[in-house]
Amino acid sequence: MSDIDEIKALDSGVANAVNAGDAAAVAAHYTEDAAIHPPGAGRMDGKEAIQNYWQAGIDAGLSEVSIVASSVDITGESSVSVGTLSGKMGDAAL
C-alpha cells in the first residue's frame, strides 16, 4: 500500500469511528503530535484536543460522515491531508 493509500485509509477509519460515535477511536488514528485545522476554527494540537473536537461534533449529532482527500503531501514522516468532509448534523446535510 502506498503512503497516500495509507493516509486515505486513515481518513476512512476516522469517518468510521465518528459514525460509530467513538471519539477515542477517532483520536487513535492520530499521532501524539498531530494537529487538525478545520475550516472556521483554530488549529488544534495533540490527540486530546483532536478527541475533544470530534466528541463535540458527535455530541452535536454529527453522523453519516465521509472524508475524501483532495491532496496529500508527504515529507519524511509527516503528512498533510486536505479534503472534504460530508455528512449530517442532526437532520441537516453538511
C-alpha positions in Angstrom: 0.0 0.0 0.0 1.4 3.4 -0.9 1.8 6.2 1.6 -1.1 8.1 0.0 -3.3 5.0 0.2 -2.4 4.6 3.9 -3.5 8.3 4.5 -6.8 7.7 2.7 -7.3 4.5 4.8 -6.7 6.6 7.9 -9.3 9.1 6.7 -11.8 6.3 6.2 -11.0 5.0 9.7 -11.7 8.4 11.2 -15.0 8.6 9.4 -16.0 5.1 10.6 -15.1 6.0 14.2 -17.1 9.2 14.0 -20.1 7.3 12.6 -19.7 4.8 15.5 -19.8 7.7 17.9 -16.4 6.9 19.3 -14.2 10.0 19.6 -11.4 7.9 21.4 -11.2 5.6 18.3 -11.0 8.7 16.1 -8.1 10.1 18.2 -6.4 6.7 17.9 -5.9 7.4 14.2 -3.6 10.4 15.0 -0.1 10.6 16.4 0.6 12.4 19.7 1.9 15.4 17.9 -0.8 15.6 15.3 -2.8 18.7 14.5 -6.0 19.5 12.7 -7.2 22.8 11.3 -10.9 22.6 10.5 -12.4 25.4 8.4 -13.6 28.3 10.6 -11.7 27.0 13.7 -8.3 27.5 15.1 -5.6 24.8 14.8 -5.9 22.0 17.4 -2.8 20.3 18.5 -2.4 16.8 20.1 -4.6 13.8 20.5 -6.6 15.2 23.5 -7.6 18.3 21.6 -8.5 16.3 18.5 -10.6 13.8 20.5 -12.4 16.7 22.2 -13.1 18.3 18.8 -14.6 15.2 17.4 -16.5 14.4 20.6 -18.2 17.8 20.4 -19.2 17.0 16.8 -20.6 13.6 17.8 -22.4 15.1 20.8 -24.0 17.7 18.4 -25.3 15.0 16.2 -22.5 14.5 13.6 -23.2 11.3 11.6 -23.0 9.7 8.2 -19.5 11.1 7.8 -17.4 10.6 4.7 -13.9 12.1 4.2 -12.4 12.4 0.8 -8.8 13.6 0.5 -8.2 16.1 -2.4 -4.5 16.3 -1.8 -1.9 14.6 0.4 1.6 15.9 0.8 4.1 13.6 2.5 7.5 14.9 3.6 9.6 12.4 5.6 7.5 11.1 8.4 4.9 14.0 8.2 1.9 14.3 6.1 -0.7 16.9 5.4 -4.1 15.8 4.1 -6.6 18.3 2.7 -10.0 17.2 1.7 -13.8 17.4 2.1 -15.9 16.0 5.0 -19.5 15.4 4.2 -22.2 14.1 6.5 -25.1 15.1 8.6 -25.5 17.3 11.7 -28.8 16.1 13.1 -31.2 16.1 10.2 -29.2 18.7 8.1 -26.6 17.7 5.5 -23.2 19.3 5.8 
